[in-house]
Amino acid sequence: MFKKELFTQKEILSFELRELFSSQGYSLYQMKTFEPYSYYLKNMDFLSSKNILYFTDRDGTLMALKPDITLSIIKNLDTAVDKHKLYYSENVYRAPNASGNFQEILQFGVEVIGRLSDEDMFSLIFLAAISLLFFDDQPVLLVSDNSIFQKLIEIAGLGKAYSRVFAAFQNKNLMLLEEILAENNTDQKYREILIRLLSLHLPLKKGIEELENLLDDEDFSENMAYLKGLYRYLEDRGLKTEVYLDFSAPEGLRYYDRISFVGIIPGASSEVLRGGEYSNLVKTKDASYLASGFAIYLEKIEDKGSL
């Protein structure tokens, strides 16, 4: 029997999460430290950091220390398998911003990839939500539907202002959003929808009701049915983690093409968990595949202290 006092908080969390993921049918995935630099260059749009640490191998091939886990998993997938349920504990190497130094970051995460049902997708989000309870007893999972955001941008004719609208939502910047809408002579109906969406922050059930009042177009009926299905799935399982619908964090719009989510806990300076559905990316490997996953950043426990 191991004594907890012999291990760091990170190590204990790692053991507990491994046990949780294994109990839910996920298998440990181990990967190479290096991948060809050309592979990441080809998929640069899907990387959260564009800074890649690379070197020239003895045969002249440019190799990269992996800046991302999911891309490496997809690259090596066996598409003869209908469903992959994987978890990993790996180091990634990236610079947090253009001026910062490269860091070695321990990343813990889960991926479900294959010919999936809605229930497969919902169960992954449920797993993310209960994982947060290992960090704190009052965590919050913020959920966004990126496909709603993307549809609205397209319908409202704001394609050319896409990056600015994205920035306005990320920062909850109402002044910037109103400026963009005025400059583009956006229809009043979509002005009101986007402005109300910017401030939306409600428990999932109430958020869905508010969203349904806002989006009465047939274009969004599939989105609403999916969100309602997610709510029922989480509710039926008595989830203790608070789940909010919040479009202020439509993270990784090129990477996450449908539901995305972030996990936050009191006392941490930023999110401890991030994930979502990235089926468009995995379809480059197999057109029949769907995918969802999340990463947990164990170094965030240093922000919060002993947890």
TALIN-V555298 format. One record per residue. N is the residue number from 1. RES is the residue in one letter. PHI is phi in degrees with one decimal (none if undefined). PSI is psi in degrees with one decimal (NA if undefined). OMEGA is omega in radians with two decimals (NA if undefined). Layout:
# TALIN-V555298
n = [N & N]
res = [RES & RES]
phi = [PHI & PHI]
psi = [PSI & PSI]
omega = [OMEGA & OMEGA]
This chain:
# TALIN-V555298
n = [1 & 2 & 3 & 4 & 5 & 6 & 7 & 8 & 9 & 10 & 11 & 12 & 13 & 14 & 15 & 16 & 17 & 18 & 19 & 20 & 21 & 22 & 23 & 24 & 25 & 26 & 27 & 28 & 29 & 30 & 31 & 32 & 33 & 34 & 35 & 36 & 37 & 38 & 39 & 40 & 41 & 42 & 43 & 44 & 45 & 46 & 47 & 48 & 49 & 50 & 51 & 52 & 53 & 54 & 55 & 56 & 57 & 58 & 59 & 60 & 61 & 62 & 63 & 64 & 65 & 66 & 67 & 68 & 69 & 70 & 71 & 72 & 73 & 74 & 75 & 76 & 77 & 78 & 79 & 80 & 81 & 82 & 83 & 84 & 85 & 86 & 87 & 88 & 89 & 90 & 91 & 92 & 93 & 94 & 95 & 96 & 97 & 98 & 99 & 100 & 101 & 102 & 103 & 104 & 105 & 106 & 107 & 108 & 109 & 110 & 111 & 112 & 113 & 114 & 115 & 116 & 117 & 118 & 119 & 120 & 121 & 122 & 123 & 124 & 125 & 126 & 127 & 128 & 129 & 130 & 131 & 132 & 133 & 134 & 135 & 136 & 137 & 138 & 139 & 140 & 141 & 142 & 143 & 144 & 145 & 146 & 147 & 148 & 149 & 150 & 151 & 152 & 153 & 154 & 155 & 156 & 157 & 158 & 159 & 160 & 161 & 162 & 163 & 164 & 165 & 166 & 167 & 168 & 169 & 170 & 171 & 172 & 173 & 174 & 175 & 176 & 177 & 178 & 179 & 180 & 181 & 182 & 183 & 184 & 185 & 186 & 187 & 188 & 189 & 190 & 191 & 192 & 193 & 194 & 195 & 196 & 197 & 198 & 199 & 200 & 201 & 202 & 203 & 204 & 205 & 206 & 207 & 208 & 209 & 210 & 211 & 212 & 213 & 214 & 215 & 216 & 217 & 218 & 219 & 220 & 221 & 222 & 223 & 224 & 225 & 226 & 227 & 228 & 229 & 230 & 231 & 232 & 233 & 234 & 235 & 236 & 237 & 238 & 239 & 240 & 241 & 242 & 243 & 244 & 245 & 246 & 247 & 248 & 249 & 250 & 251 & 252 & 253 & 254 & 255 & 256 & 257 & 258 & 259 & 260 & 261 & 262 & 263 & 264 & 265 & 266 & 267 & 268 & 269 & 270 & 271 & 272 & 273 & 274 & 275 & 276 & 277 & 278 & 279 & 280 & 281 & 282 & 283 & 284 & 285 & 286 & 287 & 288 & 289 & 290 & 291 & 292 & 293 & 294 & 295 & 296 & 297 & 298 & 299 & 300 & 301 & 302 & 303 & 304 & 305 & 306 & 307]
res = [M & F & K & K & E & L & F & T & Q & K & E & I & L & S & F & E & L & R & E & L & F & S & S & Q & G & Y & S & L & Y & Q & M & K & T & F & E & P & Y & S & Y & Y & L & K & N & M & D & F & L & S & S & K & N & I & L & Y & F & T & D & R & D & G & T & L & M & A & L & K & P & D & I & T & L & S & I & I & K & N & L & D & T & A & V & D & K & H & K & L & Y & Y & S & E & N & V & Y & R & A & P & N & A & S & G & N & F & Q & E & I & L & Q & F & G & V & E & V & I & G & R & L & S & D & E & D & M & F & S & L & I & F & L & A & A & I & S & L & L & F & F & D & D & Q & P & V & L & L & V & S & D & N & S & I & F & Q & K & L & I & E & I & A & G & L & G & K & A & Y & S & R & V & F & A & A & F & Q & N & K & N & L & M & L & L & E & E & I & L & A & E & N & N & T & D & Q & K & Y & R & E & I & L & I & R & L & L & S & L & H & L & P & L & K & K & G & I & E & E & L & E & N & L & L & D & D & E & D & F & S & E & N & M & A & Y & L & K & G & L & Y & R & Y & L & E & D & R & G & L & K & T & E & V & Y & L & D & F & S & A & P & E & G & L & R & Y & Y & D & R & I & S & F & V & G & I & I & P & G & A & S & S & E & V & L & R & G & G & E & Y & S & N & L & V & K & T & K & D & A & S & Y & L & A & S & G & F & A & I & Y & L & E & K & I & E & D & K & G & S & L]
phi = [none & -78.3 & -94.7 & -58.9 & -67.0 & -84.4 & -121.6 & -75.1 & -60.4 & -61.5 & -65.3 & -63.5 & -60.3 & -60.3 & -62.9 & -65.9 & -69.1 & -58.4 & -62.9 & -61.7 & -65.1 & -62.6 & -66.9 & -97.8 & 89.0 & -93.5 & -106.5 & -68.3 & -112.6 & -117.5 & -135.9 & -73.9 & -75.7 & -113.9 & -136.7 & -57.2 & -59.4 & -60.7 & -66.1 & -70.3 & -61.6 & -68.0 & -112.6 & -58.1 & -62.2 & -95.4 & -95.5 & -71.2 & -120.9 & -85.7 & -88.6 & -123.4 & -89.4 & -135.8 & -150.8 & -94.4 & -75.2 & -63.1 & -89.5 & 93.0 & -75.6 & -76.5 & -117.3 & -119.5 & -73.9 & -58.3 & -90.5 & -152.9 & -89.8 & -58.9 & -61.1 & -65.0 & -63.0 & -61.1 & -57.1 & -107.1 & -67.6 & -96.6 & -78.8 & -74.8 & -87.6 & -69.8 & -145.5 & -107.3 & -119.7 & -127.7 & -132.6 & -145.6 & -137.0 & -139.4 & -91.1 & -116.3 & -129.0 & -159.6 & -96.7 & -65.8 & -153.9 & -61.2 & -100.0 & -81.3 & -81.7 & -66.1 & -130.4 & -95.8 & -121.2 & -77.8 & -119.5 & -117.0 & -160.6 & -138.3 & -136.6 & -123.4 & -138.6 & 147.5 & -91.1 & -108.0 & -98.6 & -59.1 & -63.0 & -60.2 & -66.8 & -64.9 & -65.7 & -66.2 & -65.7 & -60.2 & -63.3 & -61.5 & -65.9 & -76.6 & -61.9 & -62.3 & -68.5 & -76.8 & -92.1 & -161.8 & -90.1 & -133.9 & -79.6 & -133.7 & -109.0 & -95.2 & -114.5 & -132.8 & -107.1 & -64.7 & -68.8 & -64.9 & -57.8 & -65.7 & -62.6 & -62.5 & -59.4 & -68.1 & -63.8 & -79.9 & 70.2 & -109.2 & -55.3 & -72.4 & -102.3 & -49.9 & -65.7 & -73.2 & -64.2 & -57.7 & -63.4 & -61.8 & -70.6 & -59.2 & -102.8 & 47.6 & -96.7 & -63.9 & -61.3 & -64.8 & -62.0 & -62.6 & -63.9 & -64.0 & -63.5 & -67.8 & -61.4 & -98.4 & 48.4 & -66.2 & -52.7 & -56.1 & -58.3 & -79.6 & -59.6 & -64.1 & -63.2 & -66.2 & -66.7 & -70.4 & -65.8 & -59.3 & -93.3 & -65.3 & -155.4 & -138.9 & -50.9 & -50.1 & -62.0 & -67.4 & -63.2 & -64.7 & -63.0 & -64.3 & -64.5 & -65.0 & -68.3 & -75.4 & -108.0 & -91.7 & -74.9 & -62.1 & -56.9 & -108.8 & -63.1 & -66.4 & -61.9 & -66.0 & -62.9 & -67.9 & -63.9 & -64.8 & -63.3 & -63.3 & -59.5 & -62.3 & -61.7 & -68.2 & -65.7 & -63.8 & -102.1 & 59.4 & -58.6 & -89.3 & -66.9 & -72.0 & -121.4 & -118.1 & -89.3 & -153.0 & -95.0 & -79.1 & -128.3 & -77.3 & -66.7 & 52.7 & -62.2 & -82.6 & -86.0 & -92.7 & -100.9 & -138.1 & -70.9 & -128.8 & -154.9 & -132.7 & -109.9 & -127.5 & -134.2 & -59.4 & 94.6 & -87.0 & -75.9 & -152.3 & -63.9 & -101.5 & -147.9 & -146.8 & -169.2 & 159.0 & -93.0 & -131.5 & -64.1 & -61.5 & -68.7 & -73.4 & -66.7 & -68.5 & -93.3 & -155.3 & -63.3 & -89.8 & -88.3 & -122.8 & -156.7 & -152.6 & -170.1 & -152.0 & -119.1 & -114.3 & -105.2 & -66.5 & -66.4 & -67.1 & -65.5 & -69.1 & -66.4 & -92.9 & 98.2 & -81.0 & 58.2]
psi = [124.9 & 144.7 & 126.0 & -32.2 & -12.1 & -5.3 & 152.9 & 164.2 & -38.3 & -43.7 & -41.3 & -44.9 & -41.6 & -45.3 & -43.2 & -39.9 & -39.6 & -43.3 & -43.0 & -50.0 & -40.2 & -38.4 & -20.7 & 11.9 & 14.4 & 141.8 & 145.3 & 130.0 & 127.3 & 143.2 & 172.8 & 154.2 & -31.1 & 147.7 & 156.6 & 133.1 & -33.2 & -31.3 & -44.0 & -35.6 & -39.6 & -27.6 & 30.2 & -33.5 & -22.1 & 2.8 & 135.0 & -29.7 & 130.2 & -2.6 & 119.6 & 132.2 & 117.4 & 165.9 & 163.6 & 121.7 & 173.2 & -27.2 & 5.9 & -4.5 & 134.0 & 122.8 & 148.7 & 140.8 & 127.6 & 123.4 & -6.8 & 144.1 & -44.4 & -43.2 & -39.0 & -40.2 & -46.8 & -41.6 & -33.8 & 16.4 & 142.9 & 104.7 & -0.3 & -16.4 & 131.7 & -36.8 & 126.8 & 125.4 & 106.3 & 147.6 & 158.0 & 158.6 & 101.3 & 156.0 & 137.6 & 160.2 & 112.3 & 160.4 & 131.9 & -24.7 & 176.1 & -30.3 & -11.5 & 161.4 & 157.9 & 146.2 & 149.5 & 118.6 & 126.0 & 120.7 & 130.6 & 131.8 & 178.1 & 141.5 & 138.4 & 123.3 & 136.2 & -151.9 & 92.1 & 154.8 & 170.5 & -37.7 & -36.0 & -42.3 & -44.5 & -38.5 & -31.8 & -42.5 & -39.8 & -42.6 & -40.2 & -42.5 & -41.3 & -24.1 & -34.6 & -26.2 & -14.8 & -18.0 & -36.9 & 155.1 & 2.8 & 53.7 & 165.3 & 134.9 & 119.6 & 124.1 & 137.4 & 150.0 & 100.1 & -27.9 & -30.2 & -47.1 & -46.8 & -40.2 & -42.8 & -42.3 & -43.4 & -49.0 & -37.0 & -1.1 & 35.0 & 22.4 & -40.9 & -20.3 & 16.4 & -52.1 & -33.6 & -39.1 & -41.8 & -45.6 & -39.7 & -41.6 & -42.3 & -36.0 & 7.7 & 46.8 & 90.6 & -39.0 & -44.5 & -42.8 & -45.2 & -36.7 & -44.3 & -44.5 & -38.5 & -44.3 & -32.2 & 8.0 & 46.5 & 137.7 & 140.4 & -37.7 & -46.3 & -24.6 & -49.5 & -40.8 & -47.9 & -38.5 & -41.6 & -34.2 & -35.9 & -38.2 & -1.4 & 122.8 & 91.1 & 152.5 & 147.1 & -46.9 & -48.2 & -35.2 & -40.8 & -40.8 & -42.8 & -42.5 & -38.3 & -35.2 & -34.0 & -43.3 & 80.4 & 3.7 & 150.5 & -25.5 & -25.8 & 7.3 & -38.5 & -39.3 & -43.2 & -40.6 & -37.9 & -45.2 & -38.9 & -38.3 & -40.0 & -45.5 & -45.7 & -40.9 & -47.3 & -40.1 & -41.1 & -21.9 & 9.7 & 40.7 & 131.8 & -25.6 & 134.0 & 133.8 & 124.9 & 144.1 & 124.0 & 116.6 & 11.3 & -8.3 & 60.1 & 68.0 & 147.9 & 54.6 & -25.7 & -28.8 & -56.2 & 116.5 & -4.5 & -112.5 & 133.2 & 158.5 & 153.8 & 145.2 & 131.8 & 151.9 & 151.6 & 135.7 & -19.2 & 143.2 & -19.1 & -178.3 & 147.6 & -7.8 & 142.3 & 138.6 & -172.1 & -175.6 & 130.4 & 49.8 & -33.4 & -36.2 & -46.5 & -19.8 & -16.9 & -18.9 & -43.1 & 122.1 & -21.1 & -2.0 & 146.6 & 165.3 & 150.0 & 153.5 & 174.0 & 155.4 & 143.2 & 133.2 & 94.9 & -22.4 & -15.2 & -17.4 & -21.1 & -29.5 & -36.9 & -16.7 & -133.8 & -10.4 & NA]
omega = [-3.13 & 3.08 & -3.08 & -3.08 & 3.12 & -3.05 & 3.06 & 3.11 & 3.11 & -3.12 & 3.12 & 3.10 & 3.14 & 3.12 & -3.10 & 3.13 & 3.07 & 3.13 & 3.11 & -3.08 & 3.11 & -3.13 & 3.14 & 3.04 & 3.12 & -3.12 & 3.12 & 3.13 & 3.11 & -3.02 & 3.12 & 3.08 & -3.07 & 2.98 & 3.08 & -3.14 & -3.11 & -3.13 & 3.12 & 3.12 & 3.14 & -3.09 & -3.05 & -3.12 & -3.08 & -3.14 & 3.12 & 3.08 & -3.14 & -3.13 & -3.09 & 3.10 & -3.08 & -3.12 & 3.10 & 3.13 & -3.06 & 3.13 & 3.10 & 3.14 & 3.04 & 3.14 & -3.12 & 2.91 & -2.92 & 3.07 & -3.03 & -3.12 & -3.02 & 3.14 & 3.11 & 3.12 & -3.12 & -3.12 & -3.03 & -3.11 & 2.97 & -3.03 & 3.02 & 3.13 & -3.09 & -3.07 & 3.05 & 3.04 & -2.95 & 2.90 & -3.07 & 2.98 & -2.99 & 3.02 & 2.99 & -3.05 & 3.13 & 3.06 & -3.06 & 3.11 & -3.03 & -3.07 & -3.08 & 3.09 & 3.08 & 3.14 & 2.97 & -3.00 & 3.07 & -3.12 & -3.14 & -3.09 & -3.05 & 3.08 & 2.94 & -2.99 & 3.07 & 3.12 & -2.87 & 3.03 & 3.04 & -3.12 & 3.06 & -3.14 & -3.12 & -3.11 & 3.09 & 3.11 & 3.08 & 3.12 & 3.09 & -3.09 & -3.13 & 3.06 & -3.13 & -3.12 & 3.05 & 3.12 & -3.02 & 3.13 & 3.09 & 3.14 & 3.09 & 3.04 & 3.09 & -3.07 & 3.08 & 3.01 & -3.07 & -3.13 & 3.04 & 3.13 & -3.10 & 3.10 & -3.14 & 3.13 & -3.12 & -3.10 & -3.12 & 3.11 & -3.09 & -3.09 & -3.11 & 3.14 & -3.03 & -3.05 & 3.13 & 3.08 & 3.10 & 3.14 & 3.13 & 3.14 & -3.14 & -3.06 & -3.07 & -3.06 & -3.11 & -3.12 & 3.13 & -3.13 & 3.13 & 3.11 & 3.14 & -3.12 & 3.12 & -3.13 & -3.08 & -3.14 & -3.10 & 3.11 & -3.07 & 3.14 & -3.09 & 2.99 & -3.10 & -3.14 & -3.08 & 3.14 & 3.12 & 3.12 & -3.14 & -3.07 & -3.08 & 3.06 & -3.03 & 2.99 & -2.93 & -3.10 & 3.14 & 3.11 & 3.11 & 3.12 & 3.11 & -3.13 & 3.14 & 3.08 & -3.12 & -2.99 & -3.10 & 3.13 & 3.07 & -3.12 & -3.03 & -3.08 & 3.13 & 3.10 & -3.10 & 3.13 & -3.12 & 3.12 & 3.09 & 3.09 & 3.10 & 3.14 & -3.13 & -3.12 & -3.12 & -3.12 & -3.11 & -3.09 & 3.05 & -3.10 & 3.14 & 3.12 & 3.06 & 3.13 & -3.12 & 2.97 & -3.01 & -3.10 & 3.12 & -3.13 & 3.12 & -2.99 & 2.98 & -3.05 & 3.06 & -3.08 & -3.14 & -2.99 & 3.08 & 3.11 & 2.94 & -3.09 & 3.05 & 3.12 & -3.14 & 3.09 & 3.12 & 3.05 & 3.10 & -3.04 & 3.11 & -3.05 & 3.09 & -3.11 & 3.10 & 3.13 & 3.13 & -3.11 & -3.09 & -3.06 & 3.14 & 3.13 & -3.06 & 3.09 & 3.04 & 3.10 & 3.14 & -3.04 & -3.12 & -3.06 & 2.95 & -3.10 & 3.02 & -3.14 & 3.06 & 3.09 & 3.08 & -3.08 & -3.05 & 3.13 & 3.14 & 3.11 & 3.09 & 3.08 & -2.99 & -3.11 & -3.02 & -3.03 & NA]
